[in-house]
């Protein structure tokens, strides 16, 4: 895991440069563009889940499509934990 924001920023920049313009265009067409805010939201969500329920609860995220958090749950991890019956 990358723990430094500088390392994450550098990795994102390197990834964009290595992929090229064609891949970036396809991502844009498909709505797959991620920015720093998306990563920050994901980091905050995972930290919130782990703090409240532990890594085991976070791992439940990958068990089915229904376990994916909604936008509201990403902003408030406790909502996601409540929905999955923790």
LUMBALO-999278 format. One record per atom (N, C-alpha, C, CB): residue in one letter; x, z negated, y negated. Coordinates in steps of 0.05 Angstrom, whole numbers, padded with zeros to 5 digits, always signed. Glycine has a CB too. Layout:
N
aXZY/...
% end
This chain:
86
x+00017+00000+00024/x+00000+00000+00000/x+00017+00000-00025/x-00019-00024+00000/x+00008+00014-00045/x+00022+00014-00070/x+00011-00008-00087/x+00020+00041-00084/x+00028-00026-00097/x+00018-00049-00112/x+00024-00045-00142/x+00031-00074-00102/x+00040-00027-00150/x+00047-00023-00178/x+00031+00000-00190/x+00077-00017-00180/x+00020-00005-00213/x+00005+00017-00227/x+00024+00040-00234/x-00008+00006-00253/x+00048+00034-00241/x+00067+00056-00247/x+00072+00073-00223/x+00094+00044-00258/x+00074+00061-00200/x+00078+00077-00175/x+00054+00093-00168/x+00085+00058-00152/x+00030+00082-00173/x+00006+00097-00168/x+00004+00121-00187/x-00019+00079-00171/x+00009+00116-00212/x+00008+00138-00232/x+00028+00160-00225/x+00014+00127-00260/x+00052+00152-00217/x+00072+00172-00211/x+00064+00188-00186/x+00099+00158-00206/x+00053+00174-00166/x+00044+00188-00142/x+00021+00207-00148/x+00035+00168-00121/x+00003+00200-00165/x-00019+00218-00172/x-00009+00242-00187/x-00040+00203-00190/x+00009+00239-00205/x+00021+00261-00220/x+00036+00280-00201/x+00040+00252-00242/x+00052+00269-00183/x+00067+00285-00164/x+00047+00300-00145/x+00086+00267-00147/x+00026+00287-00137/x+00006+00300-00119/x-00007+00324-00134/x-00015+00279-00111/x-00014+00320-00159/x-00027+00342-00174/x-00008+00366-00177/x-00036+00332-00201/x+00018+00360-00183/x+00037+00381-00186/x+00043+00396-00160/x+00063+00370-00197/x+00044+00382-00139/x+00051+00394-00113/x+00028+00411-00102/x+00058+00373-00092/x+00003+00404-00109/x-00020+00418-00098/x-00024+00445-00112/x-00045+00401-00101/x-00018+00447-00136/x-00020+00472-00150/x-00048+00476-00163/x-00014+00494-00132/x-00049+00498-00178/x-00074+00504-00193/x-00097+00513-00176/x-00068+00526-00213/x-00092+00527-00154/x-00113+00536-00137/x-00128+00513-00124/x-00103+00555-00115/x-00113+00493-00114/x-00125+00470-00102/x-00140+00453-00123/x-00104+00453-00088/x-00129+00451-00147/x-00143+00436-00168/x-00169+00450-00175/x-00125+00434-00193/x-00169+00477-00175/x-00194+00492-00182/x-00215+00487-00160/x-00187+00522-00184/x-00207+00487-00135/x-00226+00482-00113/x-00237+00454-00116/x-00213+00487-00086/x-00220+00434-00121/x-00229+00407-00125/x-00249+00405-00147/x-00205+00388-00131/x-00244+00419-00169/x-00263+00418-00191/x-00290+00431-00184/x-00251+00433-00216/x-00289+00453-00169/x-00314+00466-00160/x-00330+00447-00142/x-00307+00492-00146/x-00317+00432-00126/x-00330+00415-00106/x-00336+00387-00118/x-00314+00412-00081/x-00327+00382-00142/x-00332+00356-00154/x-00314+00334-00142/x-00361+00348-00151/x-00291+00341-00134/x-00273+00322-00121/x-00251+00312-00139/x-00261+00335-00097/x-00254+00314-00164/x-00234+00305-00182/x-00234+00274-00185/x-00237+00317-00210/x-00211+00262-00181/x-00208+00234-00184/x-00189+00228-00207/x-00199+00221-00158/x-00195+00208-00222/x-00177+00200-00243/x-00168+00171-00239/x-00189+00205-00271/x-00153+00161-00258/x-00143+00134-00256/x-00166+00114-00254/x-00125+00128-00280/x-00187+00119-00269/x-00210+00100-00268/x-00222+00097-00240/x-00231+00110-00287/x-00223+00120-00225/x-00233+00118-00198/x-00216+00100-00181/x-00234+00147-00186/x-00190+00103-00183/x-00171+00087-00168/x-00173+00058-00176/x-00143+00097-00171/x-00175+00052-00202/x-00178+00025-00211/x-00203+00012-00201/x-00177+00024-00242/x-00225+00027-00200/x-00250+00017-00190/x-00247+00010-00160/x-00273+00037-00194/x-00235+00028-00145/x-00230+00023-00117/x-00213-00001-00112/x-00217+00048-00104/x-00192-00004-00127/x-00175-00028-00124/x-00190-00053-00130/x-00150-00026-00143/x-00206-00053-00151/x-00222-00077-00158/x-00242-00083-00136/x-00236-00073-00185/x-00255-00063-00126/x-00274-00067-00104/x-00261-00079-00080/x-00288-00040-00097/x-00239-00067-00071/x-00226-00077-00046/x-00216-00106-00050/x-00203-00059-00038/x-00205-00112-00073/x-00196-00139-00079/x-00220-00158-00078/x-00181-00140-00106/x-00242-00150-00091/x-00265-00168-00092/x-00276-00173-00064/x-00287-00156-00109/x-00277-00153-00047/x-00287-00157-00020/x-00268-00175-00004/x-00290-00129-00006/x-00243-00170-00006/x-00223-00186+00009/x-00224-00215+00000/x-00195-00174+00007/x-00226-00219-00026/x-00227-00247-00036/x-00251-00262-00026/x-00227-00246-00067/x-00274-00248-00024/x-00299-00261-00016/x-00303-00262+00014/x-00322-00247-00029/x-00295-00241+00028/x-00301-00239+00056/x-00278-00234+00075/x-00321-00218+00060/x-00255-00228+00064/x-00232-00223+00081/x-00229-00194+00088/x-00233-00240+00105/x-00207-00188+00100/x-00200-00160+00107/x-00219-00150+00129/x-00172-00159+00117/x-00229-00168+00146/x-00247-00160+00167/x-00273-00148+00156/x-00254-00184+00185/x-00283-00160+00134/x-00307-00149+00121/x-00301-00123+00108/x-00318-00169+00101/x-00278-00120+00096/x-00271-00094+00083/x-00270-00073+00105/x-00245-00096+00068/x-00259-00079+00128/x-00257-00059+00149/x-00284-00049+00159/x-00241-00070+00172/x-00305-00065+00155/x-00332-00056+00162/x-00340-00031+00147/x-00352-00078+00158/x-00328-00027+00124/x-00333-00003+00107/x-00331+00023+00123/x-00315-00003+00083/x-00313+00023+00142/x-00306+00048+00157/x-00322+00052+00182/x-00277+00048+00163/x-00341+00033+00188/x-00355+00035+00213/x-00378+00055+00214/x-00366+00008+00220/x-00390+00061+00190/x-00411+00081+00189/x-00415+00090+00161/x-00437+00070+00201/x-00429+00112+00158/x-00434+00123+00132/x-00452+00104+00115/x-00448+00151+00134/x-00470+00090+00128/x-00488+00072+00115/x-00473+00048+00102/x-00508+00062+00134/x-00449+00043+00111/x-00433+00021+00100/x-00419+00028+00074/x-00413+00012+00121/x-00419+00053+00066/x-00406+00061+00042/x-00420+00048+00018/x-00405+00092+00038/x-00404+00038-00001/x-00417+00024-00024/x-00429+00044-00044/x-00396+00007-00039/x-00450+00035-00057/x-00462+00051-00078/x-00446+00048-00103/x-00492+00043-00083/x-00452+00063-00124/x-00438+00060-00149/x-00440+00031-00160/x-00448+00079-00170/x-00464+00020-00158/x-00469-00007-00168/x-00452-00027-00152/x-00498-00015-00166/x-00451-00023-00126/x-00436-00041-00108/x-00406-00039-00113/x-00442-00035-00079/x-00396-00015-00121/x-00368-00012-00128/x-00361-00030-00152/x-00361+00017-00134/x-00380-00032-00171/x-00375-00048-00195/x-00379-00078-00189/x-00394-00039-00217/x-00395-00085-00169/x-00400-00113-00162/x-00398-00115-00132/x-00429-00121-00172/x-00374-00120-00121/x-00371-00122-00092/x-00389-00141-00078/x-00342-00128-00086/x-00397-00162-00092/x-00415-00182-00079/x-00442-00169-00071/x-00421-00204-00099/x-00451-00149-00086/x-00475-00135-00078/x-00472-00120-00051/x-00483-00114-00100/x-00449-00108-00048/x-00443-00095-00022/x-00442-00115+00000/x-00416-00079-00024/x-00428-00137-00004/x-00427-00157+00017/x-00454-00168+00023/x-00409-00180+00008/x-00472-00172+00003/x-00499-00181+00008/x-00514-00161+00025/x-00514-00187-00018/x-00511-00135+00018/x-00525-00114+00033/x-00516-00113+00062/x-00521-00087+00020/x-00491-00118+00067/x-00482-00116+00095/x-00485-00143+00110/x-00452-00107+00097/x-00500-00161+00097/x-00507-00186+00110/x-00485-00206+00113/x-00520-00181+00136/x-00467-00207+00094/x-00446-00228+00095/x-00457-00253+00083/x-00420-00219+00081/
% end
